[in-house]
Amino acid sequence: MARRKELAPLTPWAYDFILWSFSLLLDLFFREVHPRGSWKIPKRGPVIFVAAPHANQFVDPLLLMRVVYLEAHRRISNLIAGKSMRRKFVGPCARAAGAIPVERALDSTKPGSGTIYLPDPENDPTLVRGIGTKFNSSEVQIGGLLVLPSVKGNAANAEIFEVHGPEELKLKKGFKGSDALEQMTGRSDIDVNGNFVDGDAKGCKGPAQGFQGTKYKTAPKVDQTKVYDAVFERLNAGGCCGIFPEGGSHDRTELLPLKAGVAIMALGALAANPDCDLKIVPCGMNYFHAHKFRSRAVIEFGNPVEVPPELVGMYKRGERRDSVGQLLDIIYQALVSVTVTSPDYDTLMLIQAVRRLYNPTGKKLPLPMVVELNRRLVKGYTYYKDDPKILNLKKSVLDYNKQLWLLGIRDHQVEYARLSIPRVIFTLFYRLGKLAVMAIGTLPGLVLFAPVFVATKMISIKKSREALAASTVKIQGRDVMATWKLLVALAFAPILYVFYTIVLTWWTYRNRVNGYVPEWVPLWIVVLLSMVFFPSITFAALRFGETGMDIVKSMRPLLLSLFPSSSNTIYKLREKRTELSAQVTEVINTFGPEMFDDFDSTRIIANPFKESGTPATPSHREPIEEAALQDSFRPTSPRRVNTADASIGGGSTAQGHLPRNESFGNLGSIGLFATRPPSRSRSRSSSNSGTSRSGAIKGFSSLNSKAGFDEVSKKIRGAMKERGKERTRRRSEEGWGLTGSGPETPTSEEGKKEI
């Protein structure tokens, strides 16, 4: 019997080659990419990777593919928009990598004839009438969409349920939101919840007087049967699928509503094969200036989600809407736990300013720690944003940011006010000399690679405008800029290098580069050296230029510090920053324990404003079993503490730095951004010094016999004995003045190997 042809075949060698090729570009485009929580990726069995927010059109799936391959050595078949699959370069690459094309209705919108309105929005919001429309023609399909013009970056749409004639149809559900209802009725008496407030008083229940309707677009119904079949085929084979459930890329600060497809895929796969052990892994794509060259990213993986069996049962019984809705809620909450979302851009800027002020020591935090701080600050701000303390703090922080903007400096540059005039002058001339050296190293590559820089800039801006015009959810179209910068560089850079190689080879053939190249050097050597020389010059210029731009940005505050008036302004700003930092820390210390249960047990940043004269004594009351199962930073146990903690979870010493054995030189050992559980390195020692050795006590154990009671008593006695040994060992370490980040240190040979 002939083997059935795969719907979306994945060729391992082609997948690996494409991933390797694009990885070179990713390394050039991004300054840092940190995976976090990648140990949570299942090593085998079917997995659906659910990633959000979708901030970079083609870069997101490439980053996800690369991180998953490097960390778990698994290959992903990503779902990709059908129109992207039809692109000349992207389509063949995606097809070779096993991508599954998905046709989206909103990608096929067309302007409709005439205008539409709601004749009775209060009593029957699903009834739509038209003026000069052709609803009974091929323009409209049952199951298709009516799409309204975009307002503030959002374009409302609704599914068509019935067509009654050329100028009347019914929707499956009415339009939601005040903007959409105002577009469809011409009325302004609509509150934020979409309710009409003055209709009865004015005797108006239909559209506004003289309203002639609004323009609209239609989208066809899309059959996704082949997509689901391809996904089920891959999952049944134990493979991985990747999906961005927001439905498309965007440049918003919050998550878009999730599409039902991911839930249908998971429930359908489990309904067909209940024993496949499918897992859904949430992935947070956290970028810092996603569209900019040499930006940073943190790819965070959450705990795998197992689909509840009762939802699968509901799906089998035909209760698909309820089961899909409940699973989407579960997936959304899982995504929220690994992403940093905010209601709008201004809120995100406020949160980032507060995070910088919460780190008064100026110590540079690793990116995963920054992401965690931002997430917790957003959560706290969203919950307490109406509190008077929060409102006052918000006003003060916004005023501080405005002063920074007026001076043209950044927050970390305010510290230049501490420098004396001689020190400022010395630093200024030192950096000018360093900048001159950097310029010498940058100039050759900048000149040679300038055509690529200009082309990527112009084409990415053009494509972002096109995407913005065609989108219903984008704000500025920045989500496609990084993609097009990479694609243009990938296509144009090799052509440019070949051109330079041809020119140099011809010059050598003509007159040996004015006599600088000896006659004995063959032309093929010139070709080989050119193919290495020109990319190397470009890369060197990239590195030198990156450092040089950092130096250029630091020049303005130094120059301002030389002028008395500006220097005095910066000095006052530094004092204000110190006051704001204390205020931010006080507010966080007030609301943090109410918001987070682990506020005091796990620490990220210490509070330098509150001193305590008594040294802290490490507590030994925490059960060892719980310590071994911690899935976050282990709290440090300093022997002498002079500051009180200011924390939003995480882990650092009270002095504001990580302990020696959790320094930045070994990021993999820190639980917040380790690629394996933080207890992994001490798991075996924990098992040798806790209940694991005697066997863990399981919940709901059966104790209906004397043997059962004897077994549990034996386990408890063993656990108590091992805990006593652990206390003795800790006291002996303290007696020798040893310090550490956690109460447990691997003592067994197995533990040492894992370290």
C-alpha positions in Angstrom: 0.0 0.0 0.0 1.4 3.4 -1.0 2.3 5.7 1.8 -0.1 8.6 2.2 1.3 12.0 1.2 1.7 14.4 4.0 -0.4 17.6 3.8 2.4 19.8 5.1 5.6 17.7 4.9 8.6 18.8 7.1 12.0 17.8 5.7 14.5 17.8 8.7 17.6 18.8 6.7 15.8 21.6 4.8 14.3 22.8 8.1 17.8 22.8 9.8 19.4 24.6 6.8 16.8 27.3 6.7 16.9 27.8 10.4 20.7 28.0 10.4 20.6 30.5 7.5 18.2 32.8 9.2 19.9 32.4 12.6 22.9 34.3 11.2 20.6 37.3 10.5 18.8 37.0 13.8 22.2 37.2 15.6 23.0 40.4 13.6 19.6 42.0 14.1 19.2 41.2 17.8 21.7 42.3 20.4 20.4 39.8 23.0 17.9 36.9 22.9 17.3 35.2 26.2 15.2 32.0 26.6 13.5 31.6 29.9 11.7 28.5 31.3 12.7 26.4 28.3 13.1 23.4 30.6 9.3 23.3 30.6 9.1 22.2 26.9 8.1 18.5 26.7 10.9 16.4 25.2 8.5 14.1 23.4 4.9 13.8 22.4 2.6 16.2 20.6 2.9 19.9 21.5 1.1 23.1 20.4 3.2 26.1 21.0 0.9 29.1 21.6 2.9 32.4 21.2 1.9 36.0 21.8 2.1 38.9 21.4 2.7 38.7 17.6 4.9 41.8 17.3 7.1 40.8 14.4 5.5 39.3 11.3 8.1 36.7 10.2 10.7 37.2 12.9 8.5 35.8 15.7 8.2 32.2 14.2 11.9 32.2 13.4 12.9 33.1 16.9 10.5 30.6 18.3 11.8 27.8 16.0 15.4 28.6 16.9 14.9 28.7 20.7 12.9 25.5 20.7 15.4 23.7 18.5 18.4 24.9 20.6 16.8 24.2 24.0 14.7 21.1 23.3 15.9 19.9 19.9 12.4 19.9 18.5 11.1 21.1 15.2 7.9 23.2 14.8 5.4 23.4 12.0 4.2 26.9 12.2 0.8 28.1 11.0 1.4 30.9 8.5 -1.0 33.2 6.7 -1.9 32.0 3.2 -1.0 35.3 1.6 2.5 35.1 3.1 2.8 31.6 1.6 2.2 33.1 -1.8 5.2 35.5 -1.5 8.1 34.7 -3.9 10.8 34.2 -1.3 8.9 33.6 2.0 6.6 30.9 0.5 9.2 28.3 -0.6 11.2 28.8 2.6 8.1 28.3 4.8 7.0 25.3 2.7 10.4 23.6 3.1 10.2 24.2 6.9 6.9 22.4 7.1 4.7 25.5 7.6 0.9 25.0 7.4 -0.9 27.7 5.4 -4.0 29.3 6.8 -6.3 31.4 4.8 -7.7 34.4 6.7 -11.0 36.0 5.8 -9.8 39.5 6.6 -6.9 39.1 4.1 -9.5 38.8 1.3 -11.7 41.8 2.0 -13.2 43.7 -0.9 -15.3 47.0 -0.9 -19.0 46.4 -1.0 -21.6 48.2 -3.0 -23.5 51.1 -1.4 -23.8 51.8 2.3 -25.2 49.9 5.3 -27.0 50.9 8.6 -28.9 49.4 11.5 -32.6 50.1 11.2 -33.5 49.0 14.8 -30.3 48.9 16.8 -32.0 48.7 20.2 -34.5 45.9 19.5 -32.8 43.9 16.7 -29.0 44.8 16.5 -28.5 41.8 14.0 -30.7 43.3 11.3 -28.7 45.2 8.6 -30.2 47.1 5.7 -28.4 48.7 2.8 -28.7 51.6 0.4 -27.7 50.6 -3.1 -26.3 47.3 -1.9 -26.1 43.9 -3.6 -26.4 41.4 -0.8 -27.8 38.7 -3.0 -24.9 38.8 -5.4 -21.4 37.2 -5.2 -20.2 40.1 -3.0 -21.8 38.5 0.1 -21.5 34.9 1.3 -23.3 33.4 4.2 -20.7 32.7 6.9 -18.6 35.6 5.5 -17.9 38.9 7.2 -19.1 42.5 7.1 -16.2 44.7 7.9 -16.6 48.4 8.9 -14.0 51.1 8.3 -11.1 51.3 10.9 -11.5 53.6 13.9 -8.5 54.2 16.1 -6.8 51.2 14.6 -9.8 48.8 15.1 -12.2 47.7 12.4 -15.3 45.9 13.7 -16.6 42.9 11.8 -19.6 40.5 12.1 -20.5 37.2 10.6 -23.3 37.1 8.1 -26.1 34.6 9.1 -28.9 35.1 6.5 -29.5 37.1 3.3 -33.1 38.3 2.9 -32.6 40.3 -0.3 -30.4 42.7 -2.1 -30.7 45.3 0.7 -31.3 43.3 3.9 -29.5 40.6 5.8 -29.1 39.2 9.3 -25.9 38.9 11.3 -25.0 36.0 13.6 -24.2 38.5 16.3 -24.5 42.2 16.3 -21.7 44.7 16.2 -20.1 45.4 19.6 -18.6 48.7 20.9 -19.6 52.3 20.8 -17.5 53.1 17.7 -19.1 50.4 15.6 -22.6 51.3 16.7 -22.0 55.0 16.0 -20.8 54.1 12.5 -23.9 52.0 11.8 -26.5 54.4 13.3 -24.9 57.9 13.1 -26.0 58.4 16.7 -23.8 59.8 19.5 -25.9 58.9 22.5 -23.9 55.6 23.1 -22.0 54.9 26.2 -18.7 52.9 26.4 -20.6 49.6 26.8 -22.5 50.1 23.6 -25.8 51.1 25.2 -28.1 53.8 23.8 -28.8 56.3 26.6 -31.1 58.9 25.1 -33.2 57.0 22.7 -36.4 56.8 24.7 -36.2 60.5 25.8 -35.8 61.8 22.3 -38.2 59.2 20.7 -35.4 57.9 18.5 -34.8 54.1 18.4 -33.4 53.8 14.9 -30.5 55.6 13.1 -30.0 59.3 13.4 -32.2 61.6 11.3 -30.7 61.9 7.7 -28.1 59.2 8.3 -27.2 57.7 4.9 -25.2 54.6 6.2 -21.6 53.8 6.2 -19.2 52.3 3.7 -18.2 48.6 4.3 -16.1 45.7 3.1 -17.0 42.0 2.7 -14.9 39.0 3.4 -15.6 35.5 2.1 -16.2 32.4 4.2 -13.0 30.4 4.5 -13.0 26.6 4.7 -10.2 25.5 7.2 -10.7 21.8 6.8 -7.3 21.2 5.2 -5.6 23.2 7.9 -7.1 21.2 10.7 -6.3 17.9 8.9 -2.7 19.0 8.5 -2.4 19.9 12.2 -4.1 16.7 13.4 -1.7 14.7 11.2 1.4 16.4 12.7 0.1 16.0 16.3 -0.8 12.4 15.8 2.7 11.7 14.6 4.0 13.2 17.9 5.2 16.4 16.3 4.9 20.1 17.3 2.8 22.9 15.8 3.2 26.6 16.5 0.4 29.1 16.3 0.0 32.8 17.0 -3.6 32.8 18.2 -4.2 36.5 17.9 -4.7 35.9 14.1 -2.1 38.3 12.8 0.9 40.5 13.7 0.3 43.9 15.3 2.1 46.6 17.2 -0.2 47.0 20.2 0.8 46.8 23.9 -2.1 44.5 24.8 -3.0 41.0 23.6 -5.7 40.8 20.9 -8.7 38.5 21.4 -7.6 34.9 20.7 -9.1 33.1 17.7 -10.9 29.9 18.3 -8.6 27.8 16.0 -6.1 26.8 18.6 -8.8 25.5 20.9 -10.4 23.6 18.1 -7.1 22.0 17.1 -6.4 20.9 20.7 -9.9 19.5 21.4 -10.1 17.9 17.9 -6.8 16.1 18.3 -7.8 14.8 21.8 -11.3 13.9 20.6 -9.8 11.7 17.8 -6.9 10.3 20.0 -7.5 10.7 23.7 -4.2 8.9 24.6 -2.0 11.2 22.6 -1.0 13.2 25.7 -1.2 16.6 23.9 0.3 19.6 25.7 -0.2 23.3 25.1 2.9 25.4 25.9 2.4 29.2 26.2 5.3 31.3 24.8 5.7 35.0 25.6 7.5 37.0 22.9 8.8 39.9 24.9 10.7 42.5 22.9 12.4 45.7 23.7 11.8 47.9 20.7 10.9 45.0 18.4 11.3 47.0 15.1 14.7 48.4 15.8 18.1 47.1 14.8 20.2 45.6 17.6 17.2 45.3 19.9 16.7 42.7 22.7 14.2 39.9 23.3 13.2 37.4 26.0 11.3 34.3 24.9 9.5 32.9 27.9 7.9 29.5 28.2 5.1 28.8 30.7 3.9 25.6 32.3 2.5 23.2 29.8 -1.3 23.2 29.8 -3.2 19.9 29.8 -6.6 20.1 28.3 -9.2 19.1 30.9 -10.9 15.8 30.0 -14.3 17.3 30.7 -13.8 19.8 27.9 -12.9 17.0 25.5 -16.1 15.3 26.6 -18.2 18.4 26.0 -16.6 18.8 22.5 -17.5 15.2 21.6 -21.1 15.7 22.8 -21.5 18.6 20.4 -21.1 21.4 23.0 -18.3 22.9 21.0 -19.0 26.6 21.7 -18.8 26.2 25.4 -15.8 23.8 25.4 -13.8 26.0 22.9 -14.6 29.2 24.9 -13.5 27.6 28.2 -10.2 26.3 26.7 -9.5 29.7 25.2 -9.9 31.3 28.6 -7.4 28.8 30.0 -4.9 29.5 27.1 -5.4 33.3 27.5 -4.5 33.2 31.2 -1.5 31.0 30.5 -0.3 33.6 27.9 -0.8 36.5 30.3 1.5 34.8 32.8 4.4 34.9 30.3 3.9 38.3 28.6 4.0 41.9 29.5 0.8 43.6 28.5 -0.6 47.0 29.2 -3.8 48.9 28.3 -1.9 51.4 26.1 1.5 52.7 25.2 1.5 55.5 27.8 0.9 53.0 30.6 3.8 50.8 29.3 6.1 53.9 29.3 5.0 54.7 32.9 5.7 51.2 34.1 9.1 51.2 32.5 9.9 54.5 34.2 8.8 53.2 37.6 10.9 50.0 37.1 14.0 52.1 36.5 13.2 54.2 39.6 12.7 51.0 41.6 16.4 50.2 40.9 18.0 53.2 42.6 21.4 51.6 42.8 21.7 51.7 39.1 22.7 48.1 38.8 22.0 46.6 35.4 19.4 43.8 35.6 19.4 40.9 33.3 16.6 41.1 30.7 14.5 38.2 32.1 14.5 40.0 35.4 13.4 43.2 33.7 10.5 41.4 32.0 9.4 39.9 35.3 9.5 43.3 37.1 7.6 44.9 34.3 4.9 42.2 34.4 4.4 42.5 38.1 4.4 46.2 38.0 1.7 46.2 35.3 -0.4 43.8 37.3 -0.1 45.9 40.4 -0.8 49.2 38.6 -3.9 47.7 36.8 -5.2 46.6 40.2 -4.5 49.8 42.2 -4.5 52.5 39.5 -7.4 54.4 41.1 -5.8 54.6 44.6 -4.8 58.2 45.5 -1.2 57.1 46.2 -0.9 55.6 42.8 -2.4 58.6 41.1 0.0 61.0 42.9 3.0 58.8 42.0 1.9 58.6 38.4 1.7 62.4 38.2 5.2 62.8 39.7 6.7 60.2 37.4 5.2 61.7 34.3 6.5 65.2 35.3 10.0 63.6 35.8 9.8 62.0 32.4 8.8 65.3 30.8 11.8 67.1 32.3 14.1 64.4 31.0 12.5 64.8 27.5 13.0 68.6 27.7 16.7 68.2 28.6 17.1 65.5 26.0 18.7 63.0 28.4 17.9 59.6 29.7 17.1 58.5 33.2 20.5 56.8 33.8 22.3 59.9 32.6 21.0 62.0 35.5 23.8 60.6 37.6 26.3 62.8 35.8 25.2 65.6 38.2 27.4 63.9 40.8 30.6 64.4 38.8 32.8 67.4 39.4 33.7 69.8 36.6 37.3 68.3 36.2 35.9 64.8 36.1 33.3 65.8 33.5 35.9 67.4 31.3 38.2 64.4 31.6 35.3 62.0 30.8 34.2 64.1 27.9 37.7 64.2 26.2 38.2 60.5 27.0 35.0 59.6 25.3 35.7 61.9 22.3 39.0 60.0 21.8 37.2 56.7 22.1 34.6 57.8 19.7 37.3 58.8 17.2 38.8 55.3 17.4 35.3 53.8 16.9 34.6 56.0 13.9 37.8 54.8 12.2 36.7 51.2 12.7 33.1 52.0 11.6 33.6 54.2 8.6 34.8 51.6 6.0 32.0 49.2 6.7 29.4 52.0 7.0 30.4 53.3 3.5 30.4 49.8 2.0 27.2 48.7 3.5 25.3 52.0 3.2 23.2 50.9 0.2 21.8 48.0 2.3 21.0 50.4 5.2 19.3 52.8 2.9 17.3 50.1 1.1 16.2 48.3 4.3 15.0 51.6 5.8 13.1 52.7 2.7 11.5 49.4 1.9 10.6 48.6 5.5 8.8 52.0 5.9 7.0 51.5 2.6 5.8 48.0 3.6 4.7 49.1 7.0 2.5 51.8 5.4 1.0 49.2 3.1 0.4 46.8 6.0 -1.2 49.6 8.0 -3.5 50.5 5.2 -4.6 46.9 4.8 -4.9 46.1 8.5 -7.8 46.5 11.0 -5.7 46.2 14.1 -2.3 47.8 13.5 -1.5 51.2 15.0 1.7 52.2 13.2 2.6 49.1 11.2 5.8 48.6 13.1 5.3 44.8 13.4 6.4 44.3 9.7 9.4 46.6 9.8 11.9 44.1 11.4 10.7 41.4 9.0 11.3 43.5 5.9 14.7 44.7 7.2 15.8 41.1 7.5 14.4 40.1 4.2 15.9 43.0 2.3 19.3 42.5 4.0 19.2 38.8 3.2 18.5 39.4 -0.5 20.5 42.6 -1.0 23.7 42.0 1.1 24.9 39.0 -0.9 24.3 40.8 -4.2 26.3 43.8 -2.9 29.2 41.6 -1.7 29.3 39.8 -5.1 29.4 43.2 -6.8 32.3 44.4 -4.6 34.1 41.1 -5.3 33.7 41.5 -9.0 35.0 45.1 -8.9 38.0 44.2 -6.8 38.8 41.2 -9.0 38.6 43.4 -12.1 40.8 46.1 -10.5 43.3 43.5 -9.6 43.3 42.1 -13.1 43.6 45.5 -14.7 46.5 47.0 -12.7 47.0 45.0 -9.6 45.1 47.6 -7.5 47.6 50.3 -8.7 50.5 48.0 -7.9 49.5 47.1 -4.3 48.8 43.4 -5.1 51.9 41.4 -6.1 51.9 39.7 -9.4 52.2 36.2 -7.9 48.8 36.4 -6.2 46.2 34.6 -8.4 42.8 36.1 -9.1 41.0 33.2 -7.4 42.7 34.1 -4.1 41.4 37.6 -4.5 37.9 36.3 -5.0 38.1 34.1 -1.8 39.7 36.8 0.3 37.0 39.3 -0.9 34.2 37.0 0.1 35.6 36.9 3.6 37.0 40.5 3.8 33.8 42.4 2.9 31.4 40.6 5.4 34.1 40.9 8.1 34.4 44.7 7.5 30.7 45.0 7.8 30.5 43.0 11.0 33.3 45.0 12.5 31.6 48.2 11.6 28.4 46.9 13.2 30.1 46.2 16.5 32.1 49.4 16.5 29.1 51.4 15.5 27.0 49.9 18.2 29.5 51.0 20.9 30.0 54.3 19.2 26.3 55.1 19.3 26.2 54.4 23.0 29.0 56.9 23.5 27.3 59.5 21.3 24.2 59.3 23.4 26.2 59.9 26.6 27.8 63.2 25.2 24.8 65.5 25.7 24.5 65.2 29.5 28.2 65.7 29.8 28.0 68.9 27.8 25.0 70.1 29.8 27.0 69.5 33.0 29.6 72.0 31.9 27.1 74.9 31.8 26.1 76.3 35.2 22.3 76.7 34.4 22.0 73.2 32.9 24.2 71.7 35.5 22.0 73.1 38.2 18.9 71.7 36.5 20.4 68.3 36.2 21.4 68.4 39.9 17.9 69.3 40.9 16.6 66.5 38.7 18.9 64.0 40.4 17.5 65.1 43.8 14.0 64.6 42.4 14.9 61.2 41.1 16.2 60.2 44.6 12.9 61.4 46.2 10.9 59.6 43.5 12.9 56.4 44.0 12.1 56.4 47.7 8.4 57.1 46.9 8.2 54.3 44.4 9.8 51.9 46.8 7.4 52.9 49.6 4.4 52.4 47.4 5.6 49.0 46.3 6.3 48.0 49.8 2.8 49.0 50.8 0.9 47.3 48.0 3.3 44.5 47.1 2.5 42.1 50.0 -1.2 42.5 49.3 -0.8 41.7 45.6 1.9 38.9 45.7 2.1 36.1 48.2 5.8 35.7 47.6 6.6 39.4 48.0 8.7 38.8 51.2 10.0 35.3 50.5 11.5 36.1 47.0 13.4 39.3 46.3 14.7 41.1 43.2 15.8 44.5 44.3 16.7 45.7 47.8 15.4 48.9 49.5 18.4 51.2 50.2 16.3 53.8 52.0 15.4 51.9 55.1 18.1 50.8 57.4 17.9 48.2 60.1 20.5 48.0 62.8 19.9 44.4 63.7 21.3 41.7 61.5 18.8 39.3 60.0 18.9 35.7 61.2 18.2 33.0 58.6 15.1 31.1 59.4 15.2 27.3 59.4 11.5 26.8 59.7 10.8 26.4 56.0 10.2 22.7 55.3 12.8 21.2 53.1 10.2 19.5 51.0 8.8 22.9 50.0 12.3 24.4 49.4 13.1 21.6 47.0 9.9 22.3 45.0 10.3 26.0 44.7 9.9 27.2 41.1 11.2 30.7 41.4 14.2 32.4 43.0 15.5 31.0 46.2 15.5 33.7 48.8 19.0 34.5 49.9 20.0 34.1 53.6 22.6 36.8 54.3 24.3 36.6 57.6 24.3 40.4 58.0 21.7 42.6 56.5 21.8 46.4 56.8 18.8 47.2 54.5 15.2 46.2 54.4 13.8 44.4 51.4 11.9 46.0 48.6 10.7 43.3 46.4 8.3 42.2 43.7 9.5 38.7 43.7 12.7 37.5 42.3 15.9 37.2 44.1 18.9 39.3 45.1 20.6 40.0 48.3 19.6 42.9 50.5 22.7 44.7 49.3 21.1 44.9 45.9 23.3 42.4 44.1 23.2 38.7 43.4 25.3 36.4 45.7 28.5 35.0 44.5 27.2 31.7 43.4 24.3 33.4 41.5 26.3 36.0 39.7 25.6 37.2 36.2 28.4 35.0 35.0 26.2 31.9 35.5 22.7 33.0 34.5 21.6 29.4 34.0 21.7 28.8 37.7 19.2 31.5 38.5 15.7 30.3 38.7 14.1 33.4 37.1 15.8 32.8 33.7 17.2 29.3 34.1 16.5 26.8 31.3 15.8 24.1 33.8 14.1 24.0 37.2 16.1 25.9 39.9 15.9 22.9 42.1 17.4 20.6 39.5 20.9 21.1 40.6 20.0 20.3 44.1 17.2 17.9 43.5 19.1 14.8 44.4 20.6 16.3 47.5 17.2 17.4 48.5 15.9 13.9 47.9 18.7 12.7 50.2 17.8 15.2 52.8 14.1 15.3 52.7 11.0 13.2 52.3 11.9 12.1 48.8 14.3 9.6 50.2 11.7 7.9 52.2 9.0 8.5 49.6 6.8 11.5 49.3 3.4 11.4 51.0 0.7 11.7 48.4 -2.5 13.6 48.9 -5.6 11.5 49.6 -3.6 8.4 50.7 -5.6 5.5 51.8 -5.1 5.0 55.6 -7.8 2.4 56.2 -5.4 -0.2 57.6 -2.7 -0.6 60.2 -0.1 -1.2 57.5 -1.0 2.1 55.9 -0.6 4.0 59.2 2.8 2.3 59.8 4.0 3.2 56.3 3.1 6.9 56.8 4.6 7.0 60.3 7.8 5.5 58.9 8.0 8.1 56.2 7.4 11.0 58.7 10.1 9.7 61.0 12.5 9.4 58.1 11.7 13.0 57.0 12.2 14.4 60.5 15.5 12.6 60.9 16.8 14.0 57.6 15.6 17.5 58.4 17.5 17.3 61.7 20.7 16.4 59.8 20.0 19.3 57.5 19.8 21.8 60.4 23.0 20.5 61.8 24.8 20.9 58.5 23.5 24.4 58.1 24.6 25.4 61.6 28.1 24.0 60.9 28.3 26.1 57.7 27.2 29.2 59.6 29.8 28.6 62.2 32.5 28.7 59.6 31.0 32.0 58.2 29.9 30.5 54.9 27.2 32.4 52.9 25.0 31.3 50.1 22.0 32.0 48.1 19.9 29.2 49.4 19.8 26.8 52.3 20.7 23.7 50.2 24.0 22.8 48.6 24.4 19.5 46.6 26.5 17.1 48.6 26.1 14.0 46.7 28.3 13.1 43.7 25.3 13.2 41.5 24.5 16.7 42.7 28.0 17.9 42.0 27.8 16.6 38.5 24.6 18.5 37.9 26.2 21.7 39.0 
